[in-house]
């Protein structure tokens, strides 16, 4: 029987850490602008919500870099709404990652909704559904958007192939969602190889586990520093400085609430009040300010990227 020492040496030989990084090494990587961390806010579902976020960001003088938008599904906004959204984000130099719809949760198959079937994960079903989501992404590209969320590794690979062929613009970026369920250095390496520009590991990983992922990949890590009750309801504000030191470059994801897209209290549904979402967006901007202040109080050598950095996937309406 091979020893764990032998197994770990095999893993190291192919570029995957043999153990979680319990020594919590400093990353040494940064964003192109020299920043160690950025702020990401989810649930910016409509232009009115974006307007509230921009107003609060300017009032508090805190840089917000990325918006995870229209989580309810972009096909539920009309072209005029999406044009307004793209123009407002472009004017504010905000990266927008759009959640295209339709997707697997909208399909007629119900395995996903069953207790055991949900363990299969969110994946696109059949070529028809792949064609629907690609058509929606092309619609969004025509309206100026350049960032898209992918849950399915097959879709990620396909979008990257289309980008390399020139069917999608070269400046399109693809972010992999927490719902893809990756939590290891090997999973992160696969996503990087498939063309991900950034990815969201499981939200409840320890610092040594996150540090082992950082050792294996170069792409930014999108780290939940606050997550909804449906996912465990945690707040890692006081870990923010160490998360940035160990995982840089990273985005801090601020996503509180009772639930996100499923179950009682899910926020990202088309029937959720625009006013409620707008007020919640303002609260999330306040949390970004608090996180930044806590990091600067403990590790002031860590830099928040400036607003509007050139490498952001800002819409081009």
N, C-alpha and C positions, 0 to 999 in steps of 0.2 A: 504494500500500500504506500502510495506517495505521501510524503509529509506536506503539511501546509506550507512549509518553507519552500519546497519544490514548486508547489502550485503557484505561490506568489511570485516566484522567480519567472515562471512561464508568463504570467500576466504582465510583469514588468517588461519582459522581452518584446512584447507587442504594444507597449506604450500605455498600458492600463495599470494604475497603481495597485500594488499587491495588497495594500491595507488602506483603510481610511487614514487621513492625514492628521493624526492625533497631536502632532507638533504645531499644527495651525500655521504653516509657513505663509509669509507675506506673498501675495500674488506676483507682484512685479510688472503686471500688465495694466494698461490704462486704455481709455478711449483715445481716438486720434487727437482730441483736443487737450489731452492730459488729465482729464477728469477720471476719478475713481468710481463715482456713482452718479446715477441719474434717477429721476422720479417718473414713475409710470402710474397713470390713473385709469381705471377701467370704468365701464358703464356710461360712457359719453354717447348716449343713444340718439340724440336729436340735436339739430342746430341750436335750439334754445338752451340745452344743457351745456353745450360747448361755450355759448356766450357767457353763461354764469361762471364757468371754470376760468375763462380768460379774464373776466372782470376780477375774480378773487385772486388769481395769480398775480395780476398787476397791482392790486391793492396791497397784497402781502409782500410783494417784491421777492417772490420765490420762484425759481426756475422749475417749470414742468416741461418734460421733454417728450413724453410719448403718451398717446391716448389709445386704449383698447376700446374700439367704438362699434356701435350698432351690434352689440352682442346678441340682441334679439334676432338678428339676421338682416343683412343689408337690403335684401329684396323687399323688405317692408317699408323702405323709404323710396319716394319717387325721385325722378331725376332732378327736379328743382331743389328738393331738400338736400340731396347729396351734393349738388353744385354749391349751394350755400355753405354746407359743411366744409367742403374742400377749400373754398375761398377764405373762409374765416380761419381755418387752420394754417393755410399758407401765409396769410397776413401776420399771424402770431408766431410763425416758424415752429409749429408743433408737428411732430411725427404722428401720423395716424395709422394704426393697424386696424384694418376693417375685418370684421367677422362675416365672411360671405355666407349667404343662405341661398338655396336650401342645403341641409346637411342631414346626417343620419337620423337625428331625433325627429325629423319631419316625415320620415318615410312611413309607408304602410306596414312594414314589418315591425313586430312588437317584441322580438327577442330582447332588444335593448332595454325594454321597460320591465322585464322580468327579473326576479331576484338573482338567478344564476346567470341569465343572459347579460346582465349589466357588467359582469366580470370580463366579458369579451372585449370591452372597451368601445369607444366611439370610432367607428370606421365607416367609410363610404361603401355603399352596397350597390355593386354592379357598375357597368360602364355608363349607363344612362345617368345615374346620379353624379358620377364624375363629370360628365359633359355639362350637366346643369350648373355645377359650382364653377367650372371653368368659364362658362358663358357669363355667369354673374361677375366673376373677377374681371373679365374683359370689358364688361359694361362699366365697372368701377374704374378701370384704367382709363377708359375713354373720358370719364368725368374728372380725371386728374389724380386719383389715389395711387399710391406706390407701395403700401405696406399691407400685408394680408396675414391672417391667422390660419394656421393649419393644425388640425388635430391628428390627421391620418398620415402615417409615414409614406403610404402609397401616393397620396395627393402631393405631399412634399416632394417626392422624387419626380413625379410627373411635371409639377410646376417648374422645377429646376431644369428638367430636360427641355421644356418649352422655352424657358428663358435662354438656355444655351443655344437653341435653334434660332432665336430672334423672334419667336412668336409672342413673347412677353418682353417688355423693355428690360434692358440690362440693369436698370436701377431699382427694379422691384426687389423688395426684401420680404422674406417669409419668416414669421415667428411661429415657433411650435408651442402649443398650449399646454398648460398643466394637465389637461384632460388626456393628453397622450400618455401620461403616467410614467415618465422616465425618472429614475432616481439613482443612476449609477454612472460612473465614468464611461463604461462601455456603451450605455445607451446614448450618452451625450456625444460620444465619438461617431456613432452611427448617424445621428441627426446632422452633425457637422458634415460628414461625408455626403449626405443626401442633399445638402444645399441650404440648410437652415442658416439664417443670419443671426439668430438669437433664440434662446429656448428657456422655457419655464420648468425647472425641475419640480418634483413633488414639494409641497409647501412645508412639510414638517421634518425635513432632513436636518440632522445635526451639523454643527460647524465642521467637524472632521469629515463627514460625508460630503459636504459641499466643497471642502478643500480638496478632496480627492478628485472630484469632478473637474475643478479648475486646473489641476495638474494635467489633465488629459486633453483639454480643448482650449482653443483661443477665443471662440465666440463669446459674446456677452452672456451672462447668466441673469435671468429675470427672477428675482427672489421675492417671494411673498413675505413682507414684513408685518402685514396685517391681513387676516383672512377670515372669511365669513363663518358664522356659527355652524353652517352645514358641513364645513370642512374641519371643524374642531374649534373655531373661534379664537385663534391665538393672536397675540400682540408681541412682536419681537423688537420693539423700538430700542430697547437698551442693548440689544445685540447688534444694532445697525452698524456701529463703528467696526466691530470685529468682522461682520459679514462683508463690509466694503474692503477692509484690509486683506482678507483672505481670498475673496472672490472677484475682486476688481478685474475687468470692468463689469459692473453690474447695474441693473435697474432694480429699484425698490418698488415693488408692487403693493399698492394700497387698496385693499378690496374688502372692507368690512361689510356687515349687514347680516340679516338672518339667513339668506341663501342667495345663490347667484343665478343659476339658470333652471334649477329643478327643485321641486318640493315646496312646502308652504313658505310664503314670504319671499319667493324668488324675485330678485330685483329687475333682472333683465328680461322683462316680458313686454310685449307691445302695449298692454293695458296699464302698465305702471304710469302713474301721474308724472307728466313732464315737470311740474313744479317740485314734486318730491325728489326726482332725480337731480334737478338743478341744485336744490338745497344740499343734497348729499354730495354732489360734486364740490361744492364750496367747503364742506367739512373735510373732504379728502385732501384738498389743497392745504387746509390748516394742518392736517396731519403731516403732510410733506414738510411744511415749515418746522414743525416740532421735531421730526426725525433729523432734519438738517442741523438744527440747533443742538440736539443731543450729540450728534457725531462731532460737531465742531468743538463742543465743550470737552470732549474726551480725547479726540485724535484730530487736532486742527490741521495736521499735515495732509489729511485726506481731502481731496478736492471734489466739489460738486461741479459737474460740467456746466458751462455757461448756457444760457438759453439759446436756442436756435443753432446749435452746432451744425457745421456743414455736412456731416455724414448722416444726419437724420433723414428718414424717408418722409419728407414734407410733401404734401400734395402739390401737384402742378396743374392747377385748373386752367 
